[in-house]
């Protein structure tokens, strides 16, 4: 699934329990994935933007920790999120 042109509210509706569920692990992972995809495309044009690259690495680390947490606590939800976002797992 490509999250490039999807708005934040659409991501929350798809992965959350309701419209106000912004804090659940699966919503956070989906939002971070959208941000990672945006920054990846940004770096194709701006190859020397090293300050943003550091931010990207921090976001990737945060998503990895959330995925690990979700895998350990709710494996069914983890499999669903991995499949929906097209991540390795």
ABEGO torsion letter per residue (X at the ends): XBAAABBAAAAAAAABABAABAABAAAAAAAAAAAAAAAAAAAAABAABAAAAAAAAAAAAAAAAAAAAAAAABAAAAAAAAAAAGBBX
